[in-house]
Amino acid sequence: MDWIEFGTGTKAATKFGKAANKSEADVLLLDEFVDSSTSGYSLSTDGTKFRLPVNNLQTVCSVENTGLNKRITLPYSMPVTTGFSELSYRNTFKNCTIEFDKLRKELWFTRQVMIDVTSMFDSVTFMGVDELNIDTSALKVNSMFYNVKGLRKLTFEECDLTDLRKLTVGSDIQELEFKKCKFILDNDYLVTYDDISALTVFGSKIEKLILRNCSRDFVELVMRLFEDEWDLYPRLEIEILD
C-alpha cells in the first residue's frame, strides 16, 4: 500500500486532517505509529488508513490536533514497540468517535513494558459495540475511559494495572470486570492511593463490579476504595470469584 506523507509539526497535522476529511472513506483505520524523524502523519492513497507520529516525549500524537472529524477504528493489536522506554498514548484519541465491528470488541497492547494510556479515550464516543475488552496488557490507566460515551461494560483480562485514578469517571460504563489482573505499584511518588475512592476511580454510574481470579493486593485495593462510600452505591453488585 502506498502512503501520502505529511511530515510532523502543527502545519503537517492540519494538512493531514484536511486530506483525511476529504477522503471518501467514512471510517479510517489506525495502521501504526511512526518515528517523528521519518514520515510523520501519513494517509494511505485510498484514504482508508492513517499513521500517527511519536513525538520527542515518546507519545503517539493526538488525533484531535489534526482536525480529523472522521470516525476511527482500531486494530485488535495496538501498535507498540519495546524500542521506547516509556511509550504513551496520552490523549491520543481524546474527543474522537471510535467505531468497532460488532464481531470484535477487544484491544491488546503488550505485557512486556508498561504503556501509559492516560486519557487515551478521554471524552470518546464509541459506536458499533457497547462492550470492550482490554486483553493481556500492562497499562497506566489514569483517566483512560474518562467521560466516555457509548460503552456499557468494560473488561480488563490478564492485565497489570497501575494508577487507577479517574479510570471511568463521568462515563456511561455501568459494569466493570477485572479477570486475572494484578496491581503494580507506580514508581511516581506523586501517585498515592490514600486520597482516592470509588467515586474518584469509577464514578457514580457503576452498578456491577466483578473481580475474577485477581491478585489479593488488587482485590484489597479495589475494595478499600469503597470504604465510607457504600451509601453512594445503593444498587451496586460486587462479585469476587476465584
Backbone torsions as a table, in degrees:
resi	resn	phi	psi	omega
1	MET	NA	137.2	179.6
2	ASP	-91.3	154.1	-175.3
3	TRP	-129.9	146.1	170.7
4	ILE	-98.7	120.5	-175.9
5	GLU	-104.0	132.5	-175.0
6	PHE	-109.2	-7.4	-178.5
7	GLY	83.5	-158.5	-177.5
8	THR	-125.9	171.8	179.8
9	GLY	98.6	173.5	-174.4
10	THR	-63.3	-45.0	-179.5
11	LYS	-64.5	-41.4	178.9
12	ALA	-64.0	-40.6	178.8
13	ALA	-60.7	-43.5	-179.4
14	THR	-66.0	-43.2	178.9
15	LYS	-61.9	-42.3	177.9
16	PHE	-60.8	-47.8	-178.8
17	GLY	-59.3	-43.1	179.8
18	LYS	-64.0	-42.9	179.8
19	ALA	-65.4	-41.9	-179.9
20	ALA	-65.0	-38.4	-179.8
21	ASN	-67.0	-24.3	179.9
22	LYS	-86.1	-10.4	-178.7
23	SER	-67.2	156.8	-178.1
24	GLU	-77.9	-17.9	-178.4
25	ALA	-69.4	138.8	176.9
26	ASP	-82.8	-28.8	-177.0
27	VAL	-129.2	133.7	179.7
28	LEU	-111.9	134.4	-179.1
29	LEU	-94.5	129.5	171.2
30	LEU	-67.8	121.4	-178.5
31	ASP	-88.7	-52.7	178.2
32	GLU	-173.3	176.5	170.0
33	PHE	-105.2	158.7	-178.2
34	VAL	-131.8	153.7	176.7
35	ASP	-64.0	134.3	-176.8
36	SER	-63.5	-14.6	179.4
37	SER	-82.5	-5.0	-178.3
38	THR	-109.7	-106.4	-169.3
39	SER	-91.2	-23.1	179.7
40	GLY	70.1	-149.6	178.9
41	TYR	-60.0	132.6	-177.3
42	SER	-140.4	147.6	178.3
43	LEU	-131.2	132.0	177.7
44	SER	-64.8	150.8	-175.9
45	THR	-63.7	-23.1	177.0
46	ASP	-89.8	0.2	173.8
47	GLY	73.9	20.1	-175.9
48	THR	-108.0	-15.1	-176.6
49	LYS	-133.4	156.4	178.3
50	PHE	-144.5	160.5	176.9
51	ARG	-128.9	146.9	-179.9
52	LEU	-117.7	143.0	177.2
53	PRO	-80.0	157.7	171.4
54	VAL	-102.0	126.9	-176.6
55	ASN	-82.4	-175.6	-175.6
56	ASN	-72.6	-6.1	173.8
57	LEU	-95.1	10.1	-179.1
58	GLN	62.0	33.5	178.7
59	THR	-112.0	132.5	175.0
60	VAL	-68.7	122.8	-170.4
61	CYS	-61.0	151.2	-174.7
62	SER	-74.6	135.3	174.5
63	VAL	-67.2	-35.8	-176.5
64	GLU	-55.9	-34.7	-177.2
65	ASN	-72.7	-9.3	179.6
66	THR	-91.0	-17.1	-175.0
67	GLY	81.3	7.5	178.7
68	LEU	-62.6	125.5	-179.6
69	ASN	-117.0	11.5	175.1
70	LYS	-79.2	159.0	171.4
71	ARG	-70.4	148.1	-177.2
72	ILE	-118.0	145.9	169.6
73	THR	-126.2	155.0	-173.7
74	LEU	-120.5	149.6	175.6
75	PRO	-73.2	158.7	175.7
76	TYR	-60.4	-47.0	179.1
77	SER	-92.4	104.2	-179.2
78	MET	-67.6	139.0	-179.8
79	PRO	-60.3	123.0	174.7
80	VAL	-142.8	163.4	175.1
81	THR	-153.7	143.4	177.0
82	THR	-80.3	0.6	178.1
83	GLY	-70.6	-19.2	176.0
84	PHE	-103.5	131.3	-177.4
85	SER	-72.7	-28.3	-177.3
86	GLU	-141.8	60.9	-179.7
87	LEU	-62.2	139.2	-176.4
88	SER	-134.1	139.3	169.0
89	TYR	-108.4	33.1	-177.1
90	ARG	-61.1	117.8	177.4
91	ASN	64.9	10.9	-172.1
92	THR	-57.1	-40.2	-177.0
93	PHE	-115.3	21.0	-179.0
94	LYS	-54.5	130.7	176.8
95	ASN	68.6	12.6	177.8
96	CYS	-85.9	168.1	168.8
97	THR	-109.0	120.2	-175.9
98	ILE	-114.6	128.5	-176.7
99	GLU	-115.4	134.3	176.3
100	PHE	-115.7	148.5	169.9
101	ASP	-67.2	140.0	-176.9
102	LYS	-61.4	-20.8	-178.8
103	LEU	-86.8	-7.2	-178.7
104	ARG	-137.1	127.1	-177.1
105	LYS	-139.5	33.5	-177.3
106	GLU	-121.8	151.1	170.7
107	LEU	-133.0	142.5	178.2
108	TRP	-134.2	134.0	178.4
109	PHE	-107.1	-97.5	174.6
110	THR	-164.1	157.2	175.6
111	ARG	-110.4	0.4	-176.2
112	GLN	-76.2	-35.3	177.2
113	VAL	-135.0	155.8	178.3
114	MET	-78.8	124.8	179.0
115	ILE	-103.4	130.0	178.7
116	ASP	-85.1	111.1	180.0
117	VAL	-114.0	30.5	178.9
118	THR	-55.1	123.7	177.2
119	SER	57.0	22.8	-178.9
120	MET	-55.7	-42.2	-178.9
121	PHE	-113.0	26.4	179.6
122	ASP	-53.4	121.6	175.5
123	SER	61.2	25.2	176.5
124	VAL	-78.6	145.6	169.8
125	THR	-104.0	120.6	178.6
126	PHE	-94.3	139.1	178.6
127	MET	-128.0	154.4	175.8
128	GLY	91.9	-32.4	179.1
129	VAL	-139.1	155.3	172.8
130	ASP	-116.7	8.8	175.7
131	GLU	-131.1	147.0	177.7
132	LEU	-142.6	134.9	177.8
133	ASN	-112.5	131.5	172.0
134	ILE	-106.2	119.3	-170.8
135	ASP	-111.1	139.2	164.9
136	THR	42.7	62.7	-175.3
137	SER	-140.9	153.0	173.6
138	ALA	-110.0	115.5	-167.4
139	LEU	-138.2	140.8	166.6
140	LYS	-94.0	108.8	-162.9
141	VAL	-105.5	18.5	178.8
142	ASN	-50.9	118.4	175.1
143	SER	59.8	21.4	-175.9
144	MET	-56.4	-41.0	-178.8
145	PHE	-117.2	32.4	-179.9
146	TYR	-62.7	127.0	174.1
147	ASN	60.9	24.2	-179.8
148	VAL	-71.7	142.6	177.6
149	LYS	-117.5	147.4	174.6
150	GLY	97.0	-14.9	177.9
151	LEU	-99.4	135.1	176.5
152	ARG	-103.5	-36.4	-177.2
153	LYS	-130.0	140.5	178.1
154	LEU	-131.4	132.6	179.5
155	THR	-127.1	132.7	168.9
156	PHE	-109.2	123.8	-177.4
157	GLU	-123.6	125.9	-178.7
158	GLU	51.8	52.0	-178.6
159	CYS	-115.4	146.3	169.9
160	ASP	-100.6	117.6	-170.6
161	LEU	-120.5	144.9	174.5
162	THR	-142.8	160.5	179.1
163	ASP	52.4	76.5	-175.6
164	LEU	-83.0	1.9	-174.0
165	ARG	-56.2	132.9	175.0
166	LYS	56.2	29.7	-175.6
167	LEU	-52.0	-52.0	-178.2
168	THR	-128.1	19.6	-178.8
169	VAL	-60.0	134.8	177.2
170	GLY	77.8	1.8	-176.5
171	SER	-91.2	173.8	175.4
172	ASP	-85.5	-2.3	-172.8
173	ILE	-66.7	122.9	-179.1
174	GLN	-107.7	-23.7	-178.2
175	GLU	-127.1	129.7	-176.9
176	LEU	-131.4	128.0	-179.1
177	GLU	-127.3	135.0	174.0
178	PHE	-116.5	121.7	178.7
179	LYS	-116.0	122.4	176.2
180	LYS	52.1	42.9	-178.8
181	CYS	-97.4	153.3	176.6
182	LYS	-123.8	151.0	176.0
183	PHE	-100.6	128.2	-179.5
184	ILE	-109.8	125.4	178.1
185	LEU	-63.4	135.1	-178.8
186	ASP	-79.8	137.2	179.3
187	ASN	-74.9	-15.8	-179.2
188	ASP	-75.3	116.3	-176.9
189	TYR	-65.3	-15.5	179.3
190	LEU	-77.9	-16.7	-178.0
191	VAL	-92.4	108.8	174.3
192	THR	-123.6	164.3	-178.5
193	TYR	-117.3	17.0	179.3
194	ASP	-80.0	-27.3	-173.9
195	ASP	-112.9	17.6	176.1
196	ILE	-114.2	163.1	-175.8
197	SER	-147.1	178.6	178.8
198	ALA	-57.4	-39.4	-178.2
199	LEU	-64.8	-34.0	-178.1
200	THR	-91.3	0.0	175.0
201	VAL	-110.6	-49.8	-174.1
202	PHE	-103.0	-15.9	-174.9
203	GLY	79.9	-166.8	-171.0
204	SER	-102.3	-8.3	-172.8
205	LYS	-94.0	-7.8	-176.7
206	ILE	-65.0	132.3	-179.3
207	GLU	-120.0	-18.5	179.9
208	LYS	-143.4	131.9	179.9
209	LEU	-131.3	124.1	-178.9
210	ILE	-120.0	126.6	175.0
211	LEU	-115.1	105.9	-171.6
212	ARG	-116.0	112.1	177.4
213	ASN	56.4	36.8	178.3
214	CYS	-88.2	162.5	179.1
215	SER	-66.0	154.2	-176.3
216	ARG	-60.4	-42.9	-178.0
217	ASP	-65.4	-31.6	177.5
218	PHE	-67.4	-45.8	179.3
219	VAL	-61.6	-44.4	-179.3
220	GLU	-63.1	-40.4	178.6
221	LEU	-62.7	-47.5	-177.9
222	VAL	-62.7	-45.0	-178.8
223	MET	-66.4	-34.2	178.9
224	ARG	-65.1	-25.9	179.4
225	LEU	-62.1	-26.3	-175.7
226	PHE	-88.8	-4.6	179.1
227	GLU	-57.8	132.6	179.1
228	ASP	69.5	8.7	-179.6
229	GLU	-129.4	10.9	-178.3
230	TRP	-59.4	-31.9	-178.3
231	ASP	-68.9	-15.2	178.1
232	LEU	-81.6	-10.1	-175.8
233	TYR	-129.1	65.6	-176.5
234	PRO	-66.5	-22.2	-177.8
235	ARG	-103.0	2.3	-173.4
236	LEU	-71.2	132.7	174.9
237	GLU	-114.1	125.5	-179.8
238	ILE	-118.8	129.3	176.3
239	GLU	-120.2	126.4	174.5
240	ILE	-114.5	111.7	-171.2
241	LEU	-121.3	138.6	176.8
242	ASP	-106.8	NA	NA
